[in-house]
Amino acid sequence: MMHRRFLLLFALLALPALGQDSSGVRKVGEIHCYFGDAHAVAVRGGLAYIACDSGLSIVTVNDPTLPVQTGFCETPECVWDVAVAGNYAYVAAGDYGLRVFDISDPAQATEAGSIDTRGWAYEVVVAGNYAYLADMEGGLLVVDIDDPTHPNEVGFYSFLGYTFAVAVTGDYACVTVHMDDDGANGTMQVVEVSDPAQPVPTGSCYTEGYAYGIDLADNYAFVTDVYEEGDISHGVLRVVDISDPEQPRQIGCCDTHGRIYDIVVAGKYAFVANFDTGLRVVDISDPVHPGEVGFYDAPGQSTGVAVGEGGLVYTAENDGLGIYDCSEAMSAPSSDLTPHPSSFSLSAFPNPFNSSTHLTFGLPTAGRVMLSAYDVKGRLVEDLFTGTLDAGRHSINWSPASLSSGLYLIRMEAGGVVRMARGVMVR
């Protein structure tokens, strides 16, 4: 009997292998970045522009299976982001502000202009004759780039906290802001920029943790948000309705496991760089119910993403550039997805606990869920939940009144994946 209990306990504790490392996404090419870690990427006209530790790396990707280093522009500090418009590349270079490179000859690209920023330039987008910068310790900066050789700051708005990302559509810019170092009170802020010299905040939407990346499509903002729950990092793609700029509101979300940073929206898909689990492809055709339709568990830590032509997606992965064919994921309905196993999560809080604890679990797709509690000998002590739930985050309260102090094992089975959490009760 004891032998059987030991085997059962071992089976309960043994987490299943993550299985396949991809679904609907195929890696077709890669290139090592010789100039330090890669942080972001932009793609245009058969060239990829990689923001890396010591400058801007330019790579020819006409043949995505054989990318070739073409040019390099050195900067005095790490480049965190890059945007390309016309014959110029605009890079956010931390303490060294906005740098502008003439890329008319990619093999001989040269710096054409620059401007210091108030804090730490982290992300840049270009719209019309203006560059919009998320200046981490400064706020939102608007720079006139009508003459790229002489960029000129024309507008500024300071937020309480750290400004990380910016996206622009029409008369509005949306930015992500952390209120403190712990990531609490993250927000997505809407700012009217119809007069670039006078940016005016109109509304905001709170997020649960660190609000990082953002992109806009139609009347929606797509925000990547990271929060910690014990030793588990959750990455959530939040969909915010900004049709009323004064009252932005979250209408949908897609929960993933790990830290999600950059995001690009193209058509009915969002492409997300997940620091822990690589490239994720999310169907956003129904913004209320976004659903993952593909993934590739990249070997490096993905921090940036860009979309090319023909279903190709490019990611910045620590020391290089990854190129992926996502056409299969983009042709399949979300109901056909085999979700990335890391998208299923389970945790208990508080832990240790006295009389009760909240069990929180995340599901990437709707389906049947079984939640049970076992003692350390592998004996079932309580069936906590059995039923069908929608995708998203769920929580139940567990109050084991008849159990004594000790270690208990919570087991969740959903979508063919098993997740375990440990709970310590102290009476």
Order of alpha helices (4+ residues) and beta strands (2+ residues): alpha-beta-beta-beta-beta-beta-beta-beta-beta-beta-beta-beta-beta-beta-beta-beta-beta-beta-beta-beta-beta-beta-beta-beta-beta-beta-beta-beta-beta-beta-alpha-beta-beta-beta-beta-beta-beta-beta
